Amino acid sequence: MKFGIHTVFIPRENILFLEEWIVYHMSIGAEAFYLYDNTGSTAKDADTMHVNNNIAKNGKNRFGIDIAKLTAKLSDIEIMEKMVSLAHWYPVHFIRWANKDSAGNILYDQYKSCANCVSLAETDWLAFIDIDEFIVIDRSKQTPRKIQELIGGWEAEGITKVTINQVKFKDRFVHYAETGENSIKNITESMQVDTTDWGQKCILSRAHFFNDPKARNFFIHILDVTSGKKIVSSIHEIGFNHYNLNPAQLKWIESDPGISKRERKMVQDTVVSRRFLTSFLPFVSSGVLKNSSLFHDIHPVQRVASEEAQSASASKD
C-alpha cells in the first residue's frame, strides 16, 4: 500500500523547512507529496487569525511572524529554483492552487484542494497535514514502525479513517529567529496538554474519501469517508508534533474557553530529536538520497554520527 501526504502551503513561508519535512516523512514511509502552492492567497476564506495578517498583504503569517523579513535574502526566483530542485530529487508534485472569488482574490480553498488531491493522487492512503506538522509513530518506542505496517493493520480491521492528535511544540520560526537554525531537530520545548478534539488531522484510505459538497475549510480537521471503520489513534501509536507555539498561539490558548481550562505545563520532549540521530540521518546517508542537496548539506561530523548510529542499530539486530 502506497502512502502520500497532501498540504496547502505558501512557498516563501515554508521554503526554509520544506526539504527537511519531506525527507523526514520519507524516512517513516511517505512515497509521494502533493504540495498545493497557494502563493498570493489573501486567506479571506480561512480562519480568523488571517484577518490582519497574511503574506500577500503585509509579509506576515497568520501568527504575525514577519516571514518577508526572515526570508528577505531569498528572491522569488531562488525560491522557485529550490522548489524545482525538490521536485527533481524527491517524489514531490507541486500543484498551483489559486482559485479566486468574484473580486479576484486568491482563495485558500483548503478543503477543495483535499478533494482535488484525492482525484489525482496515485497513493492508496493520504495524510492531510501542514508543513509545521511532523507525523510521529510509536512515540514511546526506540525503533518506530514504518507507516505501511500500521496501514496494513488498519486495512485488516476494515479501518478507512484514522484521526491523529497533536503534541504542541515551540514554533519553528521562533526557534529560527533565536538560533538561525532552519530545522526542528533541536526543538524540544513542548506543552504538555490534552489535545483531544483540538486541531486533529486525518489519514484516510483514498478510495473511501467522502467529497462533501457542503464542506468548508475547517472540515480539514474532520474529513470523512464513505464507508469503513473510523478510529482516533492513541498519540503513542501515531500522532503529530506541531511546531507552532508562539506568542499569538499562546494568547489564543489563554482566550479559548475550552482549551484555557485544560491543565498545561512546559516540558522537554526529545523523541523526534533523538530520532534525527537514530532514524533520520541513517536514512539520509543510506544511499537512497545520495544525490539530494540535503545529503550534501550534512556536516561531515553529522555523517559520521549517523553512520555510527546505523552501525550500532545493525549490531543490536
Rosetta blueprint (number, residue, H / E / L):
1 M L
2 K L
3 F E
4 G E
5 I E
6 H E
7 T E
8 V E
9 F E
10 I L
11 P H
12 R H
13 E H
14 N H
15 I H
16 L H
17 F H
18 L H
19 E H
20 E H
21 W H
22 I H
23 V H
24 Y H
25 H H
26 M H
27 S H
28 I L
29 G L
30 A L
31 E L
32 A E
33 F E
34 Y E
35 L E
36 Y E
37 D E
38 N L
39 T L
40 G L
41 S L
42 T L
43 A L
44 K L
45 D L
46 A L
47 D L
48 T H
49 M H
50 H H
51 V L
52 N L
53 N L
54 N L
55 I H
56 A H
57 K H
58 N H
59 G L
60 K E
61 N L
62 R L
63 F L
64 G L
65 I L
66 D E
67 I H
68 A H
69 K H
70 L H
71 T L
72 A L
73 K L
74 L L
75 S L
76 D H
77 I H
78 E H
79 I H
80 M H
81 E H
82 K H
83 M H
84 V H
85 S H
86 L H
87 A H
88 H H
89 W H
90 Y L
91 P L
92 V E
93 H E
94 F E
95 I E
96 R E
97 W L
98 A L
99 N L
100 K E
101 D L
102 S L
103 A L
104 G L
105 N L
106 I E
107 L L
108 Y L
109 D L
110 Q H
111 Y H
112 K H
113 S H
114 C H
115 A H
116 N H
117 C H
118 V H
119 S H
120 L H
121 A L
122 E L
123 T L
124 D L
125 W E
126 L E
127 A E
128 F E
129 I L
130 D L
131 I L
132 D L
133 E E
134 F E
135 I E
136 V E
137 I E
138 D L
139 R L
140 S L
141 K L
142 Q L
143 T L
144 P L
145 R L
146 K L
147 I H
148 Q H
149 E H
150 L H
151 I H
152 G H
153 G H
154 W H
155 E H
156 A H
157 E L
158 G L
159 I E
160 T E
161 K E
162 V E
163 T E
164 I E
165 N L
166 Q E
167 V E
168 K E
169 F E
170 K E
171 D L
172 R H
173 F H
174 V H
175 H H
176 Y H
177 A H
178 E H
179 T H
180 G L
181 E L
182 N L
183 S L
184 I L
185 K L
186 N L
187 I L
188 T L
189 E E
190 S E
191 M E
192 Q E
193 V L
194 D L
195 T L
196 T L
197 D L
198 W L
199 G L
200 Q L
201 K E
202 C E
203 I E
204 L E
205 S E
206 R H
207 A H
208 H H
209 F E
210 F L
211 N L
212 D L
213 P L
214 K L
215 A L
216 R L
217 N H
218 F H
219 F H
220 I H
221 H H
222 I H
223 L L
224 D L
225 V E
226 T L
227 S L
228 G L
229 K E
230 K E
231 I E
232 V E
233 S L
234 S L
235 I L
236 H L
237 E L
238 I E
239 G E
240 F E
241 N E
242 H E
243 Y E
244 N E
245 L E
246 N L
247 P H
248 A H
249 Q H
250 L H
251 K H
252 W H
253 I H
254 E H
255 S H
256 D L
257 P L
258 G L
259 I H
260 S H
261 K H
262 R L
263 E L
264 R L
265 K E
266 M E
267 V E
268 Q E
269 D L
270 T L
271 V H
272 V H
273 S H
274 R H
275 R H
276 F H
277 L H
278 T H
279 S H
280 F H
281 L H
282 P H
283 F H
284 V H
285 S L
286 S L
287 G L
288 V L
289 L L
290 K L
291 N L
292 S L
293 S H
294 L H
295 F H
296 H H
297 D H
298 I L
299 H L
300 P H
301 V H
302 Q H
303 R H
304 V H
305 A H
306 S H
307 E H
308 E H
309 A H
310 Q H
311 S H
312 A H
313 S H
314 A H
315 S H
316 K H
317 D L
